Amino acid sequence: MKNNKKLDLKSFFKLPIKEQEKIMSEIAGKANKDQLDLVKKYDKKFGKEETASCCQCCGCK
């Protein structure tokens, strides 16, 4: 799927399942990259220890 191509929800579900899976995979990959970029930005700003909040609440360190 090209970035400049806008796909509405109705036409998405008319696509073959393989094409839907391909589009969803691309979107998930981009979302994961965006999330990783945000974590890196947060780590740079506040330090890595602030990001690992689960270890602070459960004492698993």
GUVO-279146 format. One record per atom (N, C-alpha, C): x, y, z; residue in three letters; atom name. Coordinates in Angstrom, 3 decimals, padded with zeros to 6 digits. Atoms other than C-alpha are relative to their C-alpha. Layout:
N
{east->X&north->Y&up->Z&type->ala&atom->CA}
...
This chain:
61
{east->000.838&north->-001.176&up->000.000&type->met&atom->N}
{east->000.000&north->000.000&up->000.000&type->met&atom->CA}
{east->000.885&north->001.240&up->000.000&type->met&atom->C}
{east->-000.777&north->-001.228&up->000.070&type->lys&atom->N}
{east->001.380&north->003.392&up->-000.924&type->lys&atom->CA}
{east->-000.467&north->000.969&up->001.070&type->lys&atom->C}
{east->000.326&north->-000.950&up->-001.051&type->asn&atom->N}
{east->001.506&north->006.107&up->001.713&type->asn&atom->CA}
{east->-000.968&north->001.072&up->-000.453&type->asn&atom->C}
{east->000.851&north->-001.073&up->000.490&type->asn&atom->N}
{east->-000.265&north->008.624&up->-000.514&type->asn&atom->CA}
{east->-001.399&north->-000.499&up->-000.374&type->asn&atom->C}
{east->001.288&north->000.583&up->000.352&type->lys&atom->N}
{east->-003.194&north->006.275&up->-001.082&type->lys&atom->CA}
{east->-000.856&north->-000.095&up->001.256&type->lys&atom->C}
{east->000.875&north->000.040&up->-001.163&type->lys&atom->N}
{east->-006.090&north->006.792&up->001.313&type->lys&atom->CA}
{east->-001.018&north->-001.111&up->-000.200&type->lys&atom->C}
{east->000.876&north->001.157&up->000.082&type->leu&atom->N}
{east->-008.152&north->003.707&up->002.058&type->leu&atom->CA}
{east->-001.073&north->000.146&up->001.069&type->leu&atom->C}
{east->001.052&north->-000.089&up->-001.011&type->asp&atom->N}
{east->-011.541&north->003.949&up->003.720&type->asp&atom->CA}
{east->-000.353&north->-001.399&up->000.513&type->asp&atom->C}
{east->000.287&north->001.250&up->-000.683&type->leu&atom->N}
{east->-012.888&north->001.253&up->006.015&type->leu&atom->CA}
{east->-000.821&north->-000.957&up->-000.857&type->leu&atom->C}
{east->000.840&north->000.867&up->000.826&type->lys&atom->N}
{east->-015.530&north->-000.052&up->003.598&type->lys&atom->CA}
{east->000.811&north->-000.679&up->-001.096&type->lys&atom->C}
{east->-000.793&north->000.601&up->001.068&type->ser&atom->N}
{east->-013.049&north->-000.587&up->000.783&type->ser&atom->CA}
{east->001.070&north->-000.941&up->000.561&type->ser&atom->C}
{east->-000.978&north->000.888&up->-000.625&type->phe&atom->N}
{east->-010.546&north->-002.158&up->003.195&type->phe&atom->CA}
{east->-000.570&north->-001.412&up->000.134&type->phe&atom->C}
{east->000.596&north->001.316&up->-000.216&type->phe&atom->N}
{east->-012.942&north->-004.994&up->004.019&type->phe&atom->CA}
{east->-000.413&north->-000.689&up->-001.292&type->phe&atom->C}
{east->000.272&north->000.612&up->001.308&type->lys&atom->N}
{east->-013.617&north->-005.572&up->000.327&type->lys&atom->CA}
{east->001.258&north->-000.618&up->-000.602&type->lys&atom->C}
{east->-001.267&north->000.548&up->000.486&type->leu&atom->N}
{east->-009.938&north->-006.405&up->-000.200&type->leu&atom->CA}
{east->000.118&north->-001.472&up->000.378&type->leu&atom->C}
{east->-000.273&north->001.392&up->-000.381&type->pro&atom->N}
{east->-008.743&north->-010.019&up->-000.190&type->pro&atom->CA}
{east->000.692&north->-000.049&up->001.370&type->pro&atom->C}
{east->-000.556&north->000.159&up->-001.346&type->ile&atom->N}
{east->-007.700&north->-011.314&up->003.246&type->ile&atom->CA}
{east->001.518&north->000.194&up->000.002&type->ile&atom->C}
{east->-001.471&north->-000.129&up->000.058&type->lys&atom->N}
{east->-004.014&north->-011.533&up->002.216&type->lys&atom->CA}
{east->000.411&north->001.464&up->-000.083&type->lys&atom->C}
{east->-000.311&north->-001.423&up->000.130&type->glu&atom->N}
{east->-004.029&north->-007.858&up->001.211&type->glu&atom->CA}
{east->-000.292&north->000.728&up->001.314&type->glu&atom->C}
{east->000.317&north->-000.586&up->-001.304&type->gln&atom->N}
{east->-005.738&north->-006.903&up->004.505&type->gln&atom->CA}
{east->001.112&north->-000.299&up->001.001&type->gln&atom->C}
{east->-001.077&north->000.398&up->-000.925&type->glu&atom->N}
{east->-003.092&north->-008.853&up->006.430&type->glu&atom->CA}
{east->001.282&north->000.775&up->-000.284&type->glu&atom->C}
{east->-001.198&north->-000.739&up->000.393&type->lys&atom->N}
{east->-000.309&north->-007.138&up->004.479&type->lys&atom->CA}
{east->-000.081&north->001.445&up->000.506&type->lys&atom->C}
{east->000.193&north->-001.387&up->-000.437&type->ile&atom->N}
{east->-001.736&north->-003.689&up->005.226&type->ile&atom->CA}
{east->000.104&north->000.092&up->001.521&type->ile&atom->C}
{east->-000.032&north->-000.023&up->-001.461&type->met&atom->N}
{east->-002.248&north->-004.495&up->008.913&type->met&atom->CA}
{east->001.411&north->-000.241&up->000.529&type->met&atom->C}
{east->-001.374&north->000.266&up->-000.398&type->ser&atom->N}
{east->001.290&north->-005.845&up->009.169&type->ser&atom->CA}
{east->000.859&north->001.256&up->-000.156&type->ser&atom->C}
{east->-000.745&north->-001.237&up->000.228&type->glu&atom->N}
{east->002.716&north->-002.652&up->007.672&type->glu&atom->CA}
{east->-000.355&north->001.049&up->001.053&type->glu&atom->C}
{east->000.445&north->-000.979&up->-000.984&type->ile&atom->N}
{east->000.637&north->-000.505&up->010.018&type->ile&atom->CA}
{east->000.543&north->-000.343&up->001.380&type->ile&atom->C}
{east->-000.515&north->000.427&up->-001.307&type->ala&atom->N}
{east->001.656&north->-002.549&up->013.069&type->ala&atom->CA}
{east->001.498&north->000.278&up->000.098&type->ala&atom->C}
{east->-001.440&north->-000.279&up->000.001&type->gly&atom->N}
{east->005.322&north->-002.259&up->012.096&type->gly&atom->CA}
{east->000.299&north->001.469&up->000.201&type->gly&atom->C}
{east->-000.196&north->-001.441&up->-000.161&type->lys&atom->N}
{east->005.042&north->001.507&up->011.793&type->lys&atom->CA}
{east->-000.372&north->000.449&up->001.405&type->lys&atom->C}
{east->000.406&north->-000.352&up->-001.362&type->ala&atom->N}
{east->003.202&north->001.751&up->015.120&type->ala&atom->CA}
{east->001.064&north->-000.430&up->001.002&type->ala&atom->C}
{east->-001.059&north->000.483&up->-000.894&type->asn&atom->N}
{east->005.885&north->-000.355&up->016.830&type->asn&atom->CA}
{east->001.222&north->000.901&up->-000.076&type->asn&atom->C}
{east->-001.152&north->-000.884&up->000.164&type->lys&atom->N}
{east->008.602&north->001.866&up->015.377&type->lys&atom->CA}
{east->-000.269&north->001.337&up->000.680&type->lys&atom->C}
{east->000.351&north->-001.262&up->-000.648&type->asp&atom->N}
{east->006.766&north->004.992&up->016.542&type->asp&atom->CA}
{east->000.093&north->-000.116&up->001.517&type->asp&atom->C}
{east->-000.054&north->000.209&up->-001.444&type->gln&atom->N}
{east->006.417&north->003.549&up->020.044&type->gln&atom->CA}
{east->001.438&north->-000.108&up->000.481&type->gln&atom->C}
{east->-001.405&north->000.136&up->-000.364&type->leu&atom->N}
{east->010.097&north->002.577&up->020.162&type->leu&atom->CA}
{east->000.699&north->001.360&up->-000.037&type->leu&atom->C}
{east->-000.579&north->-001.337&up->000.089&type->asp&atom->N}
{east->011.058&north->006.091&up->019.026&type->asp&atom->CA}
{east->-000.399&north->000.855&up->001.208&type->asp&atom->C}
{east->000.448&north->-000.749&up->-001.176&type->leu&atom->N}
{east->008.949&north->007.568&up->021.833&type->leu&atom->CA}
{east->000.721&north->-000.452&up->001.268&type->leu&atom->C}
{east->-000.712&north->000.522&up->-001.170&type->val&atom->N}
{east->010.576&north->005.297&up->024.426&type->val&atom->CA}
{east->001.439&north->000.497&up->-000.004&type->val&atom->C}
{east->-001.388&north->-000.490&up->000.090&type->lys&atom->N}
{east->014.046&north->006.255&up->023.176&type->lys&atom->CA}
{east->000.074&north->001.482&up->000.352&type->lys&atom->C}
{east->000.037&north->-001.438&up->-000.291&type->lys&atom->N}
{east->013.101&north->009.948&up->023.332&type->lys&atom->CA}
{east->-000.191&north->000.222&up->001.502&type->lys&atom->C}
{east->000.241&north->-000.093&up->-001.440&type->tyr&atom->N}
{east->011.775&north->009.487&up->026.892&type->tyr&atom->CA}
{east->001.250&north->-000.389&up->000.772&type->tyr&atom->C}
{east->-001.238&north->000.452&up->-000.653&type->asp&atom->N}
{east->014.918&north->007.556&up->027.902&type->asp&atom->CA}
{east->001.069&north->001.083&up->-000.052&type->asp&atom->C}
{east->-001.008&north->-001.035&up->000.165&type->lys&atom->N}
{east->017.103&north->010.314&up->026.535&type->lys&atom->CA}
{east->-000.302&north->001.193&up->000.910&type->lys&atom->C}
{east->000.387&north->-001.159&up->-000.790&type->lys&atom->N}
{east->015.135&north->012.983&up->028.383&type->lys&atom->CA}
{east->000.041&north->-000.279&up->001.505&type->lys&atom->C}
{east->000.147&north->000.274&up->-001.429&type->phe&atom->N}
{east->014.546&north->011.252&up->031.743&type->phe&atom->CA}
{east->000.919&north->-001.099&up->000.533&type->phe&atom->C}
{east->-000.868&north->001.094&up->-000.439&type->gly&atom->N}
{east->016.966&north->008.328&up->031.830&type->gly&atom->CA}
{east->-000.728&north->-001.328&up->-000.082&type->gly&atom->C}
{east->000.587&north->001.317&up->000.219&type->lys&atom->N}
{east->016.408&north->004.620&up->031.307&type->lys&atom->CA}
{east->-000.702&north->-000.550&up->001.238&type->lys&atom->C}
{east->000.599&north->000.565&up->-001.211&type->glu&atom->N}
{east->015.540&north->003.864&up->034.938&type->glu&atom->CA}
{east->-001.432&north->000.462&up->000.189&type->glu&atom->C}
{east->001.370&north->-000.495&up->-000.102&type->glu&atom->N}
{east->012.387&north->005.992&up->034.736&type->glu&atom->CA}
{east->-000.938&north->-000.794&up->-000.900&type->glu&atom->C}
{east->000.823&north->000.741&up->000.951&type->thr&atom->N}
{east->011.120&north->003.919&up->031.789&type->thr&atom->CA}
{east->-000.397&north->-001.360&up->000.548&type->thr&atom->C}
{east->000.264&north->001.346&up->-000.517&type->ala&atom->N}
{east->011.316&north->000.594&up->033.643&type->ala&atom->CA}
{east->-000.854&north->000.071&up->001.259&type->ala&atom->C}
{east->000.840&north->-000.219&up->-001.179&type->ser&atom->N}
{east->008.433&north->001.435&up->035.967&type->ser&atom->CA}
{east->-000.538&north->-001.296&up->000.585&type->ser&atom->C}
{east->000.526&north->001.252&up->-000.546&type->cys&atom->N}
{east->007.267&north->-002.180&up->036.301&type->cys&atom->CA}
{east->000.929&north->-000.543&up->001.080&type->cys&atom->C}
{east->-000.950&north->000.497&up->-000.992&type->cys&atom->N}
{east->010.424&north->-003.010&up->038.232&type->cys&atom->CA}
{east->-000.082&north->000.814&up->001.287&type->cys&atom->C}
{east->000.123&north->-000.819&up->-001.197&type->gln&atom->N}
{east->009.759&north->-000.153&up->040.640&type->gln&atom->CA}
{east->-001.215&north->-000.415&up->000.827&type->gln&atom->C}
{east->001.216&north->000.308&up->-000.749&type->cys&atom->N}
{east->006.266&north->-001.328&up->041.571&type->cys&atom->CA}
{east->-000.028&north->-001.433&up->000.519&type->cys&atom->C}
{east->000.091&north->001.393&up->-000.441&type->cys&atom->N}
{east->006.770&north->-005.096&up->041.845&type->cys&atom->CA}
{east->001.271&north->-000.482&up->000.696&type->cys&atom->C}
{east->-001.225&north->000.361&up->-000.693&type->gly&atom->N}
{east->010.316&north->-005.149&up->043.198&type->gly&atom->CA}
{east->000.761&north->-001.154&up->-000.625&type->gly&atom->C}
{east->-000.651&north->001.140&up->000.656&type->cys&atom->N}
{east->011.617&north->-007.604&up->040.607&type->cys&atom->CA}
{east->001.481&north->000.255&up->-000.269&type->cys&atom->C}
{east->-001.426&north->-000.292&up->000.230&type->lys&atom->N}
{east->015.032&north->-005.905&up->040.435&type->lys&atom->CA}
{east->000.884&north->-000.803&up->000.910&type->lys&atom->C}
